[in-house]
Amino acid sequence: MQHSDKIKTILLVDDDIDLLEQNKLLMESKGFNVVTAESGKEGFEVFTKVKPDLAIIDLIMEEYDSGFILCHRIKKTEHGKRIPVFILTSATYNTGFKFSSETKEEREWIKCDGILNKPVVVDELISKLNNYFDE
Amino acid sequence: MEELKENKAKELIKESTPKVLIVDDEKGLRLGTQRLLEMEGYYVETAENGTEGIEKGTNNDFDLAVIDLKMPDIDGLQVLAEIKNARPNTVCLIATAYASYDTAIESTRLGAYGYIPKPFTPDELLYNLQKAYTQRVLMLESEQLKKEREANLLELANERSRLSTIINLIGDGVLVINKQGEVVYRNNAVFKNLNIVEAKNNIELLSKLPDKIIDLIDNYLGSDELIKKSYSTQIEIIHNELFVEAVTSPVPNPDGTLAGVAVVIRNITELKKIELIKNQFVSMVAHELKTPVAAVLGFLKIIIDKNLNISDQQRDDFVSRSILRLRSLLDLVNDLLDISRMELKTKQREIVTLDIKEIIKSTVELLEIEAQKRSISFNIVMENYVPVIKADQNEITRLFTNILSNAVKYNKEEGSINIITGSNENYLIVKVIDTGIGLKDDDKEKLFQEFYRVKNEHTRGISGTGLGLTIVKQIVDSYHGKIEVESQYGKGTTFTIYLPINNNN
């Protein structure tokens, strides 16, 4: 599935260990290397250590905005500026949480490269990731 | 025709006995006139000079007065003037043998109704008095009408001011626009509800109305036919702080054409705030429901996906984890239903006298197995006398189940839970002291919020709906009790529950 030679490493951060394990399993089956963390705090530690090629972060973890905060922290680092970071959430316009990554301003404010809705359709996600890695 | 009128007047005089004052210094004329008039149905009084004439004529309300012009003491014109001044509705006739143009003008100016030249015949006198009396009746009628009109006007003015007071007192803004699009009425609430600080006049007020209201008004004014419907719109006047609902209705003329538009502007900020809280709650609920469903769905998809080729052990693990998630989902739904029922007060309560000791003992028994797994011990200290309370058994059991199961769940291995019951004058007091992970100040504040769950390295793997303490708080509040939390992070937490004692028993 992958177009580049090196195996890409993805950081998954989610406080729901079931979802974390599922997504890890699915992505590994598609040939990615997956590292995981269960909180914003742990997420940043793993990020610093592993320097992944991409990060997918759950929004609501220990706090309602843990995902945003981790996103900001990652994007402040040199490595973080180079990689795509996605926010993963079931909180969307439909559920009354009014934010999106539609406009450039919004993306800059959130500091993420896109918002993925839960539950993730893995095939869609993978093609999205491959698009990123192709560019 | 003339005769008919005269007959009518005669009848009228007989029916109503008009009061006549004769002022004349000639005794013979006075008496003769008196006799004649009394025969015709008049009531007659006489005055033999001007002074007496003024006295009688001003003190009594005579219908008619016949005043001699020349009298030895006071001139007849002065008598006329005094009587007219005090009794404007007394119809006065001047009797004189010296009629002159000047006195005629002067007496008319002073309010005399007419002139009777002396000497007069009885018929001449009667004819003049009849005419004068008809005038008197007309004057009285007109005065009556005037009084009634004034009373009506006063009543109308009072009614208007009453209405205006009422409309100014109500909290809803009331605004009336005429067909020309001009403000013809507005109460003070219009300014308040639309946050218009100042408008020097109604034209300026019009320019400060929100576009949405203007659009609705134009709708009516611009239509050829009378629009009979009312329209409403909601407007956010100050972001997140002031919301109003404006309702426009047509004001029709009696002939069915449009006279103007009435606008009622109601402050709906409180409703909007409640709506917002409700929406946030619904969003949170949706999120909390979606998460376990997503987890179970994920597991099932993985299990069914042949390409993934998971091991039997993995499959069994995923199935049992799915079951756990579904169980907790069910707990969540039940908690939500309880909260909703309690908020709607539709829950059937059975208020009985409760023995709190029994409830605590049985709750502890249920939790004992779970506690023993982690070597947590219960220690119950009860005063000999524990007052009874009146409450619903299920609710109080639920209250202590939630508190005590938290004390177990968030406790440390080999920890303990002390339950102390006591009372003061008004309350039954239960303290639940655990040796658990404790709370940070931040967490303490949010503890009773819906779906709030403390998340840190110690709470990993502890399951819950995030509604347990919300329910506890609701139950305590519904009995007018209170609950206090003391905690030291890392050391333990103490919940103190106060339930009002039923003093009647």
Interface residues (C-beta under 8 A of the other chain):
Chain A: D15 D16 D18 L19 Q22 N23 L25 L26 S29 E38 S39 I60 M61 E62 E63 S90 A91 T95 G96 F97 K118 P119
Chain B: N279 Q280 V282 S283 A286 H287 K290 T291 A294 A295 L297 G298 F299 I302 N307 L308 I310 R321 R325 K455 N456 R460
